[in-house]
Amino acid sequence: MVGSHAPLLAQILDNHAYPNLQSDRITRLAERPREYARLDAAFSDPGSCPMPSPGETEIAVVTSTDLPDLLPLMRAYCHFYAVDPTDAQLERLARALVDDPAHEGVQLLARRDTLAVGFATCFWTWETTHGNRVAVMNDLYVDERARGLGIGRALLEACRNLAAQHGATRLSWQTAPDNVRAQHLYDTTGAVRETWLTYHLDLET
């Protein structure tokens, strides 16, 4: 559940202790088809398979234990943007954050009634034109079967709280120009819409 993240971040930076994750609420890969079938049923016929209340969404920082649940969501996110990094590349990214959250950043996983339904990624950096430490919310994704339940907003708020606890004075992010649904959410958060253009160069390694 989303609340104060000050104790959580202190534990992350001090000793990589992550509360609320070493429990029977962690979804096993073998259970995923059954859980997704139940989630599909809940949305197609809410009366036949009632969903938990919005207050039962749980958000916690990802650990290595969560990777089997996180990586399929990262893959779905990549498919949404029509890109195809390898599974090994996605796992390498996730493990880099798990291994060094104080310097690299963190990933957050949203669960709803034990099922992993969304994630967010925050990277730590600095911004010269702002003159301060900032956080970049590089990813925000909610499974399409769980959208409209406030999970994206809860993930964004959790990122904002963790960024502030890390000492960042700004949380920034991008979205595709045609991702109107995401823009509708972002426009209700008080965030400033920028007009900068994004460029990138692929580098040989």
C-alpha positions as protocol buffer text, in pm:
chain_id: "A"
residue {
  index: 1
  type: MET
  ca { x: 0 y: 0 z: 0 }
}
residue {
  index: 2
  type: VAL
  ca { x: 118 y: 349 z: -76 }
}
residue {
  index: 3
  type: GLY
  ca { x: 204 y: 561 z: 225 }
}
residue {
  index: 4
  type: SER
  ca { x: 513 y: 711 z: 381 }
}
residue {
  index: 5
  type: HIS
  ca { x: 826 y: 570 z: 218 }
}
residue {
  index: 6
  type: ALA
  ca { x: 1086 y: 727 z: 446 }
}
residue {
  index: 7
  type: PRO
  ca { x: 1155 y: 411 z: 653 }
}
residue {
  index: 8
  type: LEU
  ca { x: 1154 y: 200 z: 337 }
}
residue {
  index: 9
  type: LEU
  ca { x: 1416 y: 409 z: 159 }
}
residue {
  index: 10
  type: ALA
  ca { x: 1636 y: 422 z: 468 }
}
residue {
  index: 11
  type: GLN
  ca { x: 1637 y: 43 z: 480 }
}
residue {
  index: 12
  type: ILE
  ca { x: 1713 y: 19 z: 108 }
}
residue {
  index: 13
  type: LEU
  ca { x: 2016 y: 245 z: 133 }
}
residue {
  index: 14
  type: ASP
  ca { x: 2148 y: 103 z: 459 }
}
residue {
  index: 15
  type: ASN
  ca { x: 2124 y: -270 z: 412 }
}
residue {
  index: 16
  type: HIS
  ca { x: 1900 y: -357 z: 115 }
}
residue {
  index: 17
  type: ALA
  ca { x: 1626 y: -479 z: 347 }
}
residue {
  index: 18
  type: TYR
  ca { x: 1288 y: -476 z: 174 }
}
residue {
  index: 19
  type: PRO
  ca { x: 973 y: -512 z: 382 }
}
residue {
  index: 20
  type: ASN
  ca { x: 648 y: -667 z: 263 }
}
residue {
  index: 21
  type: LEU
  ca { x: 818 y: -898 z: 13 }
}
residue {
  index: 22
  type: GLN
  ca { x: 924 y: -1209 z: 208 }
}
residue {
  index: 23
  type: SER
  ca { x: 571 y: -1342 z: 239 }
}
residue {
  index: 24
  type: ASP
  ca { x: 325 y: -1580 z: 82 }
}
residue {
  index: 25
  type: ARG
  ca { x: 185 y: -1287 z: -119 }
}
residue {
  index: 26
  type: ILE
  ca { x: 458 y: -1336 z: -380 }
}
residue {
  index: 27
  type: THR
  ca { x: 306 y: -1481 z: -697 }
}
residue {
  index: 28
  type: ARG
  ca { x: 472 y: -1792 z: -839 }
}
residue {
  index: 29
  type: LEU
  ca { x: 517 y: -1825 z: -1213 }
}
residue {
  index: 30
  type: ALA
  ca { x: 316 y: -2145 z: -1212 }
}
residue {
  index: 31
  type: GLU
  ca { x: 18 y: -1956 z: -1067 }
}
residue {
  index: 32
  type: ARG
  ca { x: 27 y: -1678 z: -1328 }
}
residue {
  index: 33
  type: PRO
  ca { x: -209 y: -1836 z: -1589 }
}
residue {
  index: 34
  type: ARG
  ca { x: -467 y: -1908 z: -1320 }
}
residue {
  index: 35
  type: GLU
  ca { x: -437 y: -1560 z: -1173 }
}
residue {
  index: 36
  type: TYR
  ca { x: -460 y: -1390 z: -1512 }
}
residue {
  index: 37
  type: ALA
  ca { x: -764 y: -1600 z: -1597 }
}
residue {
  index: 38
  type: ARG
  ca { x: -924 y: -1482 z: -1273 }
}
residue {
  index: 39
  type: LEU
  ca { x: -834 y: -1122 z: -1348 }
}
residue {
  index: 40
  type: ASP
  ca { x: -981 y: -1149 z: -1699 }
}
residue {
  index: 41
  type: ALA
  ca { x: -1299 y: -1293 z: -1553 }
}
residue {
  index: 42
  type: ALA
  ca { x: -1325 y: -1012 z: -1303 }
}
residue {
  index: 43
  type: PHE
  ca { x: -1315 y: -749 z: -1577 }
}
residue {
  index: 44
  type: SER
  ca { x: -1551 y: -931 z: -1818 }
}
residue {
  index: 45
  type: ASP
  ca { x: -1803 y: -1016 z: -1547 }
}
residue {
  index: 46
  type: PRO
  ca { x: -1729 y: -835 z: -1217 }
}
residue {
  index: 47
  type: GLY
  ca { x: -2009 y: -1015 z: -1036 }
}
residue {
  index: 48
  type: SER
  ca { x: -1863 y: -1359 z: -1104 }
}
residue {
  index: 49
  type: CYS
  ca { x: -1519 y: -1281 z: -965 }
}
residue {
  index: 50
  type: PRO
  ca { x: -1511 y: -966 z: -752 }
}
residue {
  index: 51
  type: MET
  ca { x: -1183 y: -774 z: -741 }
}
residue {
  index: 52
  type: PRO
  ca { x: -1037 y: -641 z: -416 }
}
residue {
  index: 53
  type: SER
  ca { x: -1089 y: -278 z: -330 }
}
residue {
  index: 54
  type: PRO
  ca { x: -843 y: -13 z: -459 }
}
residue {
  index: 55
  type: GLY
  ca { x: -699 y: 11 z: -109 }
}
residue {
  index: 56
  type: GLU
  ca { x: -565 y: -343 z: -142 }
}
residue {
  index: 57
  type: THR
  ca { x: -311 y: -250 z: -409 }
}
residue {
  index: 58
  type: GLU
  ca { x: 35 y: -305 z: -261 }
}
residue {
  index: 59
  type: ILE
  ca { x: 348 y: -133 z: -389 }
}
residue {
  index: 60
  type: ALA
  ca { x: 698 y: -228 z: -280 }
}
residue {
  index: 61
  type: VAL
  ca { x: 1055 y: -198 z: -402 }
}
residue {
  index: 62
  type: VAL
  ca { x: 1167 y: -485 z: -625 }
}
residue {
  index: 63
  type: THR
  ca { x: 1414 y: -743 z: -496 }
}
residue {
  index: 64
  type: SER
  ca { x: 1564 y: -1042 z: -673 }
}
residue {
  index: 65
  type: THR
  ca { x: 1276 y: -1251 z: -538 }
}
residue {
  index: 66
  type: ASP
  ca { x: 1035 y: -1046 z: -749 }
}
residue {
  index: 67
  type: LEU
  ca { x: 1214 y: -1081 z: -1083 }
}
residue {
  index: 68
  type: PRO
  ca { x: 998 y: -1372 z: -1208 }
}
residue {
  index: 69
  type: ASP
  ca { x: 694 y: -1145 z: -1167 }
}
residue {
  index: 70
  type: LEU
  ca { x: 861 y: -823 z: -1283 }
}
residue {
  index: 71
  type: LEU
  ca { x: 1025 y: -940 z: -1604 }
}
residue {
  index: 72
  type: PRO
  ca { x: 701 y: -1039 z: -1786 }
}
residue {
  index: 73
  type: LEU
  ca { x: 566 y: -690 z: -1712 }
}
residue {
  index: 74
  type: MET
  ca { x: 885 y: -534 z: -1848 }
}
residue {
  index: 75
  type: ARG
  ca { x: 844 y: -746 z: -2162 }
}
residue {
  index: 76
  type: ALA
  ca { x: 482 y: -636 z: -2204 }
}
residue {
  index: 77
  type: TYR
  ca { x: 592 y: -273 z: -2160 }
}
residue {
  index: 78
  type: CYS
  ca { x: 850 y: -318 z: -2437 }
}
residue {
  index: 79
  type: HIS
  ca { x: 589 y: -475 z: -2664 }
}
residue {
  index: 80
  type: PHE
  ca { x: 363 y: -174 z: -2602 }
}
residue {
  index: 81
  type: TYR
  ca { x: 636 y: 50 z: -2742 }
}
residue {
  index: 82
  type: ALA
  ca { x: 725 y: -198 z: -3021 }
}
residue {
  index: 83
  type: VAL
  ca { x: 1081 y: -259 z: -2903 }
}
residue {
  index: 84
  type: ASP
  ca { x: 1248 y: -593 z: -2838 }
}
residue {
  index: 85
  type: PRO
  ca { x: 1545 y: -601 z: -2600 }
}
residue {
  index: 86
  type: THR
  ca { x: 1651 y: -951 z: -2505 }
}
residue {
  index: 87
  type: ASP
  ca { x: 1538 y: -1119 z: -2186 }
}
residue {
  index: 88
  type: ALA
  ca { x: 1899 y: -1111 z: -2067 }
}
residue {
  index: 89
  type: GLN
  ca { x: 1917 y: -735 z: -2119 }
}
residue {
  index: 90
  type: LEU
  ca { x: 1599 y: -673 z: -1923 }
}
residue {
  index: 91
  type: GLU
  ca { x: 1720 y: -895 z: -1639 }
}
residue {
  index: 92
  type: ARG
  ca { x: 2058 y: -720 z: -1637 }
}
residue {
  index: 93
  type: LEU
  ca { x: 1882 y: -384 z: -1599 }
}
residue {
  index: 94
  type: ALA
  ca { x: 1661 y: -507 z: -1318 }
}
residue {
  index: 95
  type: ARG
  ca { x: 1949 y: -670 z: -1131 }
}
residue {
  index: 96
  type: ALA
  ca { x: 2160 y: -355 z: -1159 }
}
residue {
  index: 97
  type: LEU
  ca { x: 1891 y: -166 z: -968 }
}
residue {
  index: 98
  type: VAL
  ca { x: 1842 y: -444 z: -714 }
}
residue {
  index: 99
  type: ASP
  ca { x: 2218 y: -459 z: -648 }
}
residue {
  index: 100
  type: ASP
  ca { x: 2279 y: -84 z: -614 }
}
residue {
  index: 101
  type: PRO
  ca { x: 1960 y: 111 z: -540 }
}
residue {
  index: 102
  type: ALA
  ca { x: 2149 y: 395 z: -372 }
}
residue {
  index: 103
  type: HIS
  ca { x: 2331 y: 490 z: -694 }
}
residue {
  index: 104
  type: GLU
  ca { x: 2139 y: 335 z: -984 }
}
residue {
  index: 105
  type: GLY
  ca { x: 1774 y: 375 z: -889 }
}
residue {
  index: 106
  type: VAL
  ca { x: 1482 y: 154 z: -793 }
}
residue {
  index: 107
  type: GLN
  ca { x: 1197 y: -39 z: -946 }
}
residue {
  index: 108
  type: LEU
  ca { x: 857 y: -61 z: -782 }
}
residue {
  index: 109
  type: LEU
  ca { x: 616 y: -350 z: -826 }
}
residue {
  index: 110
  type: ALA
  ca { x: 240 y: -315 z: -780 }
}
residue {
  index: 111
  type: ARG
  ca { x: 45 y: -619 z: -666 }
}
residue {
  index: 112
  type: ARG
  ca { x: -327 y: -664 z: -643 }
}
residue {
  index: 113
  type: ASP
  ca { x: -451 y: -966 z: -451 }
}
residue {
  index: 114
  type: THR
  ca { x: -108 y: -1133 z: -492 }
}
residue {
  index: 115
  type: LEU
  ca { x: -94 y: -1072 z: -869 }
}
residue {
  index: 116
  type: ALA
  ca { x: 180 y: -844 z: -1007 }
}
residue {
  index: 117
  type: VAL
  ca { x: -5 y: -595 z: -1227 }
}
residue {
  index: 118
  type: GLY
  ca { x: 229 y: -299 z: -1280 }
}
residue {
  index: 119
  type: PHE
  ca { x: 574 y: -154 z: -1228 }
}
residue {
  index: 120
  type: ALA
  ca { x: 770 y: 168 z: -1238 }
}
residue {
  index: 121
  type: THR
  ca { x: 1140 y: 243 z: -1276 }
}
residue {
  index: 122
  type: CYS
  ca { x: 1317 y: 546 z: -1128 }
}
residue {
  index: 123
  type: PHE
  ca { x: 1677 y: 636 z: -1210 }
}
residue {
  index: 124
  type: TRP
  ca { x: 1880 y: 884 z: -1003 }
}
residue {
  index: 125
  type: THR
  ca { x: 2072 y: 1161 z: -1180 }
}
residue {
  index: 126
  type: TRP
  ca { x: 2143 y: 1535 z: -1179 }
}
residue {
  index: 127
  type: GLU
  ca { x: 2010 y: 1815 z: -1398 }
}
residue {
  index: 128
  type: THR
  ca { x: 2238 y: 2108 z: -1476 }
}
residue {
  index: 129
  type: THR
  ca { x: 1961 y: 2347 z: -1579 }
}
residue {
  index: 130
  type: HIS
  ca { x: 1778 y: 2270 z: -1257 }
}
residue {
  index: 131
  type: GLY
  ca { x: 2090 y: 2276 z: -1042 }
}
residue {
  index: 132
  type: ASN
  ca { x: 1978 y: 1982 z: -833 }
}
residue {
  index: 133
  type: ARG
  ca { x: 1952 y: 1608 z: -799 }
}
residue {
  index: 134
  type: VAL
  ca { x: 1654 y: 1471 z: -996 }
}
residue {
  index: 135
  type: ALA
  ca { x: 1479 y: 1141 z: -1047 }
}
residue {
  index: 136
  type: VAL
  ca { x: 1375 y: 1014 z: -1388 }
}
residue {
  index: 137
  type: MET
  ca { x: 1069 y: 791 z: -1396 }
}
residue {
  index: 138
  type: ASN
  ca { x: 1186 y: 599 z: -1701 }
}
residue {
  index: 139
  type: ASP
  ca { x: 904 y: 344 z: -1699 }
}
residue {
  index: 140
  type: LEU
  ca { x: 545 y: 331 z: -1577 }
}
residue {
  index: 141
  type: TYR
  ca { x: 333 y: 37 z: -1687 }
}
residue {
  index: 142
  type: VAL
  ca { x: 10 y: -128 z: -1574 }
}
residue {
  index: 143
  type: ASP
  ca { x: -121 y: -451 z: -1726 }
}
residue {
  index: 144
  type: GLU
  ca { x: -409 y: -363 z: -1956 }
}
residue {
  index: 145
  type: ARG
  ca { x: -643 y: -591 z: -1759 }
}
residue {
  index: 146
  type: ALA
  ca { x: -582 y: -388 z: -1443 }
}
residue {
  index: 147
  type: ARG
  ca { x: -608 y: -35 z: -1583 }
}
residue {
  index: 148
  type: GLY
  ca { x: -860 y: 213 z: -1453 }
}
residue {
  index: 149
  type: LEU
  ca { x: -811 y: 109 z: -1090 }
}
residue {
  index: 150
  type: GLY
  ca { x: -572 y: 386 z: -986 }
}
residue {
  index: 151
  type: ILE
  ca { x: -263 y: 165 z: -998 }
}
residue {
  index: 152
  type: GLY
  ca { x: -71 y: 393 z: -1235 }
}
residue {
  index: 153
  type: ARG
  ca { x: -138 y: 693 z: -1014 }
}
residue {
  index: 154
  type: ALA
  ca { x: -33 y: 497 z: -706 }
}
residue {
  index: 155
  type: LEU
  ca { x: 295 y: 395 z: -873 }
}
residue {
  index: 156
  type: LEU
  ca { x: 361 y: 755 z: -976 }
}
residue {
  index: 157
  type: GLU
  ca { x: 298 y: 880 z: -623 }
}
residue {
  index: 158
  type: ALA
  ca { x: 528 y: 610 z: -481 }
}
residue {
  index: 159
  type: CYS
  ca { x: 801 y: 722 z: -723 }
}
residue {
  index: 160
  type: ARG
  ca { x: 752 y: 1083 z: -616 }
}
residue {
  index: 161
  type: ASN
  ca { x: 781 y: 990 z: -250 }
}
residue {
  index: 162
  type: LEU
  ca { x: 1092 y: 777 z: -296 }
}
residue {
  index: 163
  type: ALA
  ca { x: 1256 y: 1043 z: -514 }
}
residue {
  index: 164
  type: ALA
  ca { x: 1202 y: 1305 z: -245 }
}
residue {
  index: 165
  type: GLN
  ca { x: 1344 y: 1073 z: 19 }
}
residue {
  index: 166
  type: HIS
  ca { x: 1651 y: 1022 z: -201 }
}
residue {
  index: 167
  type: GLY
  ca { x: 1710 y: 1398 z: -209 }
}
residue {
  index: 168
  type: ALA
  ca { x: 1577 y: 1468 z: -558 }
}
residue {
  index: 169
  type: THR
  ca { x: 1395 y: 1796 z: -602 }
}
residue {
  index: 170
  type: ARG
  ca { x: 1225 y: 1698 z: -926 }
}
residue {
  index: 171
  type: LEU
  ca { x: 1066 y: 1389 z: -1079 }
}
residue {
  index: 172
  type: SER
  ca { x: 1058 y: 1391 z: -1458 }
}
residue {
  index: 173
  type: TRP
  ca { x: 934 y: 1149 z: -1722 }
}
residue {
  index: 174
  type: GLN
  ca { x: 837 y: 1118 z: -2087 }
}
residue {
  index: 175
  type: THR
  ca { x: 557 y: 951 z: -2276 }
}
residue {
  index: 176
  type: ALA
  ca { x: 476 y: 890 z: -2640 }
}
residue {
  index: 177
  type: PRO
  ca { x: 284 y: 1172 z: -2814 }
}
residue {
  index: 178
  type: ASP
  ca { x: 2 y: 930 z: -2900 }
}
residue {
  index: 179
  type: ASN
  ca { x: -28 y: 783 z: -2550 }
}
residue {
  index: 180
  type: VAL
  ca { x: -330 y: 996 z: -2471 }
}
residue {
  index: 181
  type: ARG
  ca { x: -449 y: 784 z: -2181 }
}
residue {
  index: 182
  type: ALA
  ca { x: -121 y: 827 z: -1995 }
}
residue {
  index: 183
  type: GLN
  ca { x: -120 y: 1200 z: -2069 }
}
residue {
  index: 184
  type: HIS
  ca { x: -465 y: 1231 z: -1917 }
}
residue {
  index: 185
  type: LEU
  ca { x: -331 y: 1086 z: -1592 }
}
residue {
  index: 186
  type: TYR
  ca { x: -19 y: 1302 z: -1596 }
}
residue {
  index: 187
  type: ASP
  ca { x: -217 y: 1619 z: -1662 }
}
residue {
  index: 188
  type: THR
  ca { x: -410 y: 1562 z: -1337 }
}
residue {
  index: 189
  type: THR
  ca { x: -100 y: 1536 z: -1116 }
}
residue {
  index: 190
  type: GLY
  ca { x: 14 y: 1897 z: -1131 }
}
residue {
  index: 191
  type: ALA
  ca { x: 311 y: 1802 z: -1351 }
}
residue {
  index: 192
  type: VAL
  ca { x: 441 y: 2058 z: -1603 }
}
residue {
  index: 193
  type: ARG
  ca { x: 416 y: 1950 z: -1967 }
}
residue {
  index: 194
  type: GLU
  ca { x: 746 y: 2022 z: -2144 }
}
residue {
  index: 195
  type: THR
  ca { x: 810 y: 2097 z: -2513 }
}
residue {
  index: 196
  type: TRP
  ca { x: 1163 y: 1959 z: -2548 }
}
residue {
  index: 197
  type: LEU
  ca { x: 1250 y: 1718 z: -2829 }
}
residue {
  index: 198
  type: THR
  ca { x: 1425 y: 1390 z: -2751 }
}
residue {
  index: 199
  type: TYR
  ca { x: 1723 y: 1261 z: -2954 }
}
residue {
  index: 200
  type: HIS
  ca { x: 1936 y: 950 z: -2913 }
}
residue {
  index: 201
  type: LEU
  ca { x: 2241 y: 790 z: -3070 }
}
residue {
  index: 202
  type: ASP
  ca { x: 2302 y: 418 z: -3067 }
}
residue {
  index: 203
  type: LEU
  ca { x: 2660 y: 342 z: -2964 }
}
residue {
  index: 204
  type: GLU
  ca { x: 2872 y: 41 z: -3043 }
}
residue {
  index: 205
  type: THR
  ca { x: 2996 y: -154 z: -2739 }
}
